[in-house]
Amino acid sequence: MAKHRLEQPNRGGKVAKKAVIAGSITLGSLAAAAGPALAAPVEVPGLGTFEVPGLGPSHKTEPVKKKAKPAKKPQGATVEIPNLGTFTVPGINQNQIPPQFKPRGGAPLGQPQLTTGEKAVKAAESKIGSPYSYGAAGPNAFDCSGLVYWSYKQAGKTIPRDSYGQLGGGRAVAYKDAKPGDVLIFNGGGHAGIYIGNGMFVHSSTYGQPVKKAAVKEWSLVGIRRY
């Protein structure tokens, strides 16, 4: 009887198959470990927070997303009140500063307010040295009543143009009660000036004499009017 060699199972094939299975498991583990990383927020001082994602399946970097910075706190608002003035309200980061109201044509409350007469005095004094010219009411030359008229115009008030009209307008005031800005009338009504205090006034007197200051007592005073 012929002898036959006993065939042993193909151990090499089994080993190879086990290796393939083990390799699949190993590769699967590696694939899971190499998956895309979660995005992590990164704070950049002065710019904001950035989210930097990991690598995707295609190994391309995802676009960087930037979160908008919070809006700045308001710095305050100014509200115009018609015919009255402006009202300023500080922002929430300025809550130690009280609101301020500024009257139309004046300084904020709490600061000295000039009267109309005081404003007229400043205007008149600003023209000291300007030449006299009959019938002129500024801005470069003046007669007596023209200087008074122009000065009050700069202060925001319109008064009569000539000295006789100025004597007839406003309110009569005694010399002892005179205040800066009161209109002084001399020479029977033919000359006018503006009182500046301490017995002095400013006027434009005659040809060849520029606008200047003078002592009230040196002139014949007939009336004082307050506008």
C-alpha positions in Angstrom: 0.0 0.0 0.0 1.3 3.3 -0.9 2.4 5.5 1.9 1.1 9.0 2.0 2.7 11.9 3.8 0.4 13.5 6.4 -0.4 17.0 5.3 0.0 19.5 8.1 -2.4 22.5 8.3 -1.1 25.6 6.5 0.2 27.3 9.6 1.8 30.1 7.6 -1.5 31.1 6.1 -3.1 31.2 9.5 -0.3 33.3 10.9 -0.6 35.7 8.0 -4.3 36.0 8.5 -3.9 36.7 12.2 -1.3 39.3 11.3 -3.7 41.0 8.9 -6.5 41.0 11.5 -4.1 42.4 14.2 -2.9 44.9 11.7 -6.4 46.0 11.0 -7.0 46.5 14.7 -3.8 48.4 15.1 -4.5 50.6 12.1 -8.0 51.2 13.4 -6.6 52.4 16.7 -4.1 54.6 14.9 -6.9 56.1 12.7 -8.9 56.8 15.8 -6.0 58.5 17.5 -5.1 60.6 14.4 -8.6 62.0 14.0 -9.2 65.7 13.8 -8.4 67.5 17.1 -11.0 69.7 18.7 -10.7 73.5 18.3 -9.1 75.3 21.2 -9.8 79.0 22.1 -6.7 81.2 22.2 -6.8 84.7 23.8 -4.7 87.3 22.0 -4.3 90.5 24.2 -5.7 93.6 22.6 -7.3 91.6 19.7 -9.8 89.1 21.0 -10.3 85.3 21.2 -9.4 83.0 18.3 -10.5 79.4 17.8 -7.8 77.4 16.1 -9.2 74.0 14.8 -7.1 70.8 14.3 -6.3 69.2 11.0 -9.2 67.8 9.1 -9.3 64.6 7.2 -7.8 66.3 4.1 -4.9 67.6 6.3 -5.8 71.2 5.4 -6.0 73.9 8.1 -9.4 75.3 8.6 -9.9 79.1 8.4 -9.2 80.9 11.7 -12.4 82.4 13.2 -12.2 85.6 15.2 -14.7 86.6 17.8 -15.8 90.2 17.6 -14.5 92.4 20.4 -17.2 93.8 22.7 -18.4 97.3 21.8 -16.7 100.2 23.5 -18.6 101.9 26.3 -20.3 105.1 25.3 -18.4 108.2 26.1 -21.4 110.4 26.7 -24.0 112.3 24.6 -24.8 115.9 24.0 -28.4 116.9 23.4 -29.3 120.2 21.9 -32.4 121.9 23.4 -33.8 124.4 20.9 -33.6 128.1 22.1 -32.1 127.0 25.5 -28.7 125.3 25.1 -27.0 121.9 25.3 -27.2 119.2 27.9 -24.3 116.8 28.2 -24.7 113.4 29.8 -21.5 111.5 30.6 -21.1 107.9 29.5 -21.4 104.9 31.8 -17.6 104.9 32.3 -17.7 108.6 33.3 -20.3 108.3 36.0 -18.3 110.4 38.4 -18.8 113.5 36.3 -22.2 115.2 36.8 -24.3 116.2 33.7 -23.7 119.7 32.5 -26.1 122.2 31.0 -24.7 125.0 28.8 -27.2 127.9 28.2 -27.4 129.1 24.7 -24.7 131.8 24.1 -23.3 131.3 27.6 -20.9 129.3 29.8 -21.9 126.0 31.5 -23.8 126.3 34.8 -21.5 126.9 37.7 -19.3 129.3 35.8 -19.7 133.1 35.8 -22.4 134.3 33.4 -21.8 137.7 31.7 -24.7 140.1 31.5 -25.7 141.7 28.2 -24.1 144.9 29.4 -20.8 143.3 30.4 -20.7 141.7 26.9 -21.3 145.1 25.4 -18.4 146.5 27.5 -16.0 143.8 26.2 -17.1 144.6 22.6 -16.5 148.3 23.0 -13.1 147.9 24.7 -12.0 145.6 21.9 -12.4 148.7 19.5 -10.3 151.1 21.6 -8.0 152.8 19.1 -10.4 152.7 16.2 -11.0 156.0 14.4 -14.0 158.3 14.7 -16.2 158.6 11.6 -19.6 160.4 11.6 -22.5 158.1 10.8 -20.3 154.9 11.2 -21.4 152.0 13.3 -18.4 149.6 12.8 -16.8 147.4 12.5 -13.7 149.5 11.8 -14.9 153.1 12.5 -17.5 154.6 14.8 -19.4 157.8 15.8 -20.5 158.0 19.5 -23.9 156.3 19.2 -22.6 153.9 16.5 -20.1 152.5 19.0 -22.8 151.9 21.6 -25.2 150.4 19.0 -22.5 148.1 17.6 -21.3 146.9 21.0 -24.8 145.9 22.0 -25.3 144.2 18.7 -22.3 142.0 19.5 -23.9 141.2 22.9 -27.0 140.0 21.1 -29.2 143.0 21.7 -30.5 145.6 19.3 -31.0 149.1 20.7 -31.8 152.5 19.1 -29.1 153.7 16.6 -28.8 157.4 17.6 -28.0 159.0 21.0 -31.4 160.6 21.4 -33.1 157.3 20.7 -30.8 155.6 23.2 -31.7 158.2 25.8 -35.4 157.4 25.3 -35.0 153.6 25.4 -34.2 151.2 28.1 -34.7 151.9 31.8 -33.5 155.0 33.7 -30.8 154.3 36.3 -29.3 156.7 38.9 -25.5 157.3 38.6 -24.9 155.8 42.0 -26.5 152.5 40.8 -24.7 152.4 37.4 -23.3 149.1 36.3 -20.9 148.1 33.5 -22.8 148.2 30.2 -25.2 151.0 31.1 -25.5 153.6 28.4 -24.4 157.1 29.4 -25.9 160.2 27.6 -24.1 163.5 27.7 -24.4 167.1 26.3 -28.2 167.3 26.3 -28.6 164.0 24.4 -26.0 164.6 21.7 -23.3 162.2 22.9 -23.3 158.6 24.1 -20.9 156.1 25.7 -20.8 152.9 27.6 -20.1 152.8 31.4 -17.3 150.4 32.3 -17.2 151.0 36.1 -15.1 152.9 38.6 -16.3 156.3 37.2 -15.0 155.5 33.7 -16.7 155.0 30.3 -15.6 154.2 26.7 -16.7 156.3 23.8 -15.9 157.6 20.3 -16.0 161.4 20.7 -15.0 163.3 17.6 -12.8 163.6 14.5 -9.1 163.0 15.3 -9.9 161.2 18.5 -9.9 157.4 18.5 -12.2 155.2 20.6 -10.9 155.5 24.2 -11.7 155.5 27.9 -12.6 158.7 29.7 -13.8 159.9 33.2 -17.5 160.4 33.6 -17.0 163.5 35.7 -15.3 165.3 32.8 -18.5 165.3 30.8 -22.0 166.7 31.3 -24.0 163.7 32.1 -27.8 164.0 31.5 -29.0 160.4 31.7 -28.2 156.7 32.2 -30.2 153.9 30.5 -30.0 150.2 31.2 -30.8 147.8 28.3 
